[in-house]
Amino acid sequence: MTSLRETHEKFLKYLKDKDRANATIIAYAKDIEQLIEFVEAAGKTLPTEVEKTDLSGFIQKLEEENYTPKSVSRKINAIRTYFKFLKEEGLIKEDPSLSLTHPKIEMQPPRILSKLEYRALRDACRNDPRIAAVVELLLQTGIRIGELRRLKLSDVEFGENDKPGKIRIAPWGKNPERTIPLNKPAQEALKRYLKVRPKTKEETIFVTKTGRPFLIRNIRTTINRYFKIAGIENAKVNDLRHTFVATHLSRGVPLTTVSRLAGHRRLTTTEKYLQYIERPKEETVALTEL
């Protein structure tokens, strides 16, 4: 009989074969590892031994440990995907995860930085060319932090004579390739950083002082530090992306254009921002600088 531990690695391969996003694979791997540890503590080691009460007990334990409803919901998604895999593999006959229900999640409105806030953030990191370029790219292009982390030198094309440049966002997971205009503030900030960028064979644009890739967690930590310096409360790195989307919609840039540039897979994702902004009666075409 195949044990729960043995199915774990097979499950990760299953996710990769299904072309799930790398972040999803990492998260689901931890979620199922956590579930297996819980079930093993009850003396169960085989997929066929897991019952509805085991899964309900696991969810109850998470809630008692003050996991947020959003985190619990994600773990339920992981569990359901895992047991779907087990059933497809013929390792179980009945799926005990079908009885699980998601907790109610109150959707919070996106945190949109005001002009004073993002100008204060710029001022705070002005003497740090690397972070200044990171902030400017996130604000002016709306790219995800993971996309910024993976940007390569070859993905950037600067414009000549003050004309806009462009950056190429390589396909990743289910997100297709796209090209985004690079306006003057973003180009200037990026050029300033490239002048002092450590010499390295590393192709990613943003690197550490030793020439190694600048990791996502370190980008978040550093920008959070500058949020504090700038006096900006309750803000996260992803709020720079929210600000890009909301600001351009509020200035009349077509919904379809903003959605395409942001890389939203569904137009409804972009539409959700409309309830938080005032939109002009007529749409414009040109993107504007923040």
DRENSE-59114 format. One record per residue (C-alpha): residue in three letters; x, y, z. Coordinates in steps of 0.05 Angstrom, whole numbers, padded with zeros to 5 digits, always signed. Example, Ala and Ser with C-alpha at 12.3 -4.5 7.8 and 13.67 -1.06 7.14 Angstrom:
<sites>
ala+00246-00090+00156;ser+00273-00021+00143;
</sites>
This chain:
<sites>
met+00000+00000+00000;thr+00023+00070-00016;ser+00032+00113+00046;leu+00011+00186+00054;arg+00085+00206+00055;glu+00097+00170-00011;thr+00039+00206-00044;his+00066+00274-00025;glu+00122+00276-00077;lys+00076+00246-00130;phe+00025+00300-00114;leu+00077+00354-00128;lys+00094+00322-00195;tyr+00019+00321-00210;leu+00015+00396-00197;lys+00075+00410-00241;asp+00045+00367-00297;lys-00019+00408-00291;asp+00024+00471-00301;arg+00004+00501-00235;ala+00040+00564-00214;asn+00105+00554-00176;ala+00078+00594-00117;thr+00017+00548-00114;ile+00060+00486-00116;ile+00103+00511-00058;ala+00042+00531-00017;tyr+00004+00466-00030;ala+00066+00425-00013;lys+00069+00457+00056;asp-00006+00452+00066;ile-00008+00377+00051;glu+00055+00365+00092;gln+00019+00398+00150;leu-00043+00355+00140;ile-00003+00291+00136;glu+00032+00308+00202;phe-00036+00319+00235;val-00064+00254+00209;glu-00002+00214+00227;ala-00007+00240+00299;ala-00073+00202+00301;gly-00038+00138+00278;lys-00060+00140+00206;thr-00009+00131+00150;leu-00050+00109+00090;pro-00095+00150+00044;thr-00153+00101+00054;glu-00151+00113+00129;val-00165+00187+00125;glu-00238+00204+00142;lys-00282+00266+00141;thr-00272+00274+00216;asp-00197+00278+00206;leu-00203+00334+00157;ser-00254+00371+00199;gly-00208+00364+00259;phe-00150+00391+00220;ile-00190+00453+00198;gln-00214+00463+00270;lys-00142+00461+00294;leu-00122+00514+00243;glu-00178+00560+00267;glu-00158+00549+00340;glu-00088+00570+00321;asn-00116+00635+00292;tyr-00103+00622+00219;thr-00139+00674+00178;pro-00201+00653+00138;lys-00163+00666+00075;ser-00107+00618+00096;val-00156+00565+00117;ser-00192+00571+00051;arg-00128+00562+00013;lys-00111+00500+00053;ile-00180+00472+00037;asn-00166+00483-00037;ala-00100+00445-00028;ile-00135+00388+00008;arg-00188+00382-00045;thr-00137+00381-00100;tyr-00096+00329-00063;phe-00155+00282-00053;lys-00177+00292-00125;phe-00107+00269-00144;leu-00112+00208-00098;lys-00178+00188-00128;glu-00152+00196-00200;glu-00093+00152-00181;gly-00141+00099-00153;leu-00112+00105-00083;ile-00180+00121-00052;lys-00251+00105-00072;glu-00287+00160-00034;asp-00265+00232-00029;pro-00272+00256+00044;ser-00254+00328+00026;leu-00320+00340-00010;ser-00353+00353+00058;leu-00307+00412+00073;thr-00336+00482+00068;his-00297+00547+00060;pro-00300+00599+00116;lys-00333+00664+00100;ile-00282+00715+00076;glu-00295+00789+00079;met-00263+00821+00019;gln-00221+00881+00037;pro-00217+00939-00012;pro-00150+00948-00046;arg-00102+00995-00011;ile-00090+01052-00060;leu-00034+01100-00043;ser-00049+01174-00047;lys-00005+01222-00085;leu+00026+01246-00020;glu+00041+01174+00001;tyr+00076+01150-00062;arg+00114+01215-00067;ala+00136+01206+00005;leu+00158+01135-00012;arg+00199+01161-00070;asp+00232+01213-00026;ala+00248+01161+00027;cys+00286+01115-00020;arg+00315+01169-00065;asn+00387+01154-00042;asp+00379+01080-00054;pro+00382+01072-00131;arg+00363+00999-00130;ile+00299+01007-00088;ala+00283+01073-00122;ala+00282+01035-00188;val+00242+00978-00159;val+00189+01026-00132;glu+00186+01065-00197;leu+00177+01002-00239;leu+00123+00975-00194;leu+00086+01042-00194;gln+00094+01058-00268;thr+00082+00989-00298;gly+00039+00953-00247;ile+00079+00889-00254;arg+00077+00836-00199;ile+00135+00830-00151;gly+00151+00761-00178;glu+00154+00789-00248;leu+00200+00844-00226;arg+00244+00793-00191;arg+00251+00753-00256;leu+00264+00813-00301;lys+00328+00805-00342;leu+00372+00857-00374;ser+00350+00832-00442;asp+00277+00845-00424;val+00287+00920-00424;glu+00287+00965-00484;phe+00300+01039-00471;gly+00268+01092-00515;glu+00310+01144-00551;asn+00301+01219-00547;asp+00254+01216-00487;lys+00208+01167-00522;pro+00177+01111-00480;gly+00215+01046-00476;lys+00185+00978-00461;ile+00195+00917-00418;arg+00179+00846-00435;ile+00146+00804-00382;ala+00162+00731-00397;pro+00107+00679-00391;trp+00102+00647-00323;gly+00054+00593-00302;lys-00014+00610-00332;asn+00006+00683-00345;pro+00023+00694-00419;glu+00078+00740-00444;arg+00062+00814-00449;thr+00097+00879-00464;ile+00089+00942-00421;pro+00109+01014-00438;leu+00166+01042-00398;asn+00154+01116-00386;lys+00205+01170-00370;pro+00206+01165-00293;ala+00214+01089-00297;gln+00269+01094-00349;glu+00307+01147-00311;ala+00304+01108-00245;leu+00326+01044-00280;lys+00384+01077-00315;arg+00408+01107-00250;tyr+00409+01039-00218;leu+00443+01005-00276;lys+00501+01054-00270;val+00516+01029-00200;arg+00492+00957-00208;pro+00547+00908-00185;lys+00585+00875-00241;thr+00561+00804-00246;lys+00545+00748-00295;glu+00476+00745-00266;glu+00424+00765-00319;thr+00368+00787-00272;ile+00365+00863-00267;phe+00360+00869-00192;val+00417+00837-00153;thr+00449+00841-00084;lys+00515+00875-00069;thr+00549+00808-00082;gly+00516+00801-00150;arg+00465+00748-00131;pro+00391+00753-00149;phe+00351+00799-00105;leu+00300+00752-00073;ile+00226+00768-00066;arg+00226+00764+00009;asn+00284+00814+00012;ile+00249+00861-00036;arg+00187+00860+00009;thr+00228+00871+00072;thr+00266+00929+00043;ile+00205+00965+00015;asn+00168+00954+00080;arg+00225+00989+00115;tyr+00219+01048+00068;phe+00143+01050+00080;lys+00159+01060+00153;ile+00211+01114+00138;ala+00160+01150+00094;gly+00107+01146+00149;ile+00060+01103+00106;glu+00018+01057+00149;asn-00017+00991+00132;ala+00015+00987+00063;lys+00046+00927+00028;val+00088+00920-00035;asn+00027+00895-00075;asp-00007+00961-00060;leu+00039+00994-00111;arg+00006+00949-00164;his-00063+00967-00137;thr-00044+01040-00143;phe-00023+01032-00215;val-00089+00999-00234;ala-00134+01046-00196;thr-00098+01110-00217;his-00100+01095-00291;leu-00173+01074-00289;ser-00189+01138-00252;arg-00155+01178-00307;gly-00197+01146-00361;val-00149+01094-00390;pro-00193+01040-00422;leu-00210+00982-00377;thr-00185+00931-00428;thr-00118+00968-00434;val-00106+00969-00359;ser-00127+00896-00353;arg-00079+00876-00408;leu-00020+00915-00379;ala-00033+00888-00309;gly-00036+00817-00335;his-00104+00803-00306;arg-00130+00738-00335;arg-00202+00762-00326;leu-00231+00830-00341;thr-00274+00824-00279;thr-00211+00828-00236;thr-00198+00897-00264;glu-00271+00917-00260;lys-00271+00907-00184;tyr-00228+00970-00177;leu-00283+01014-00207;gln-00324+01014-00143;tyr-00266+01048-00106;ile-00251+01104-00155;glu-00284+01161-00193;arg-00279+01149-00267;pro-00286+01204-00321;lys-00344+01199-00369;glu-00298+01191-00429;glu-00241+01143-00438;thr-00172+01166-00459;val-00119+01126-00494;ala-00051+01149-00468;leu-00022+01124-00403;thr-00001+01178-00354;glu+00057+01181-00306;leu+00046+01174-00231;
</sites>
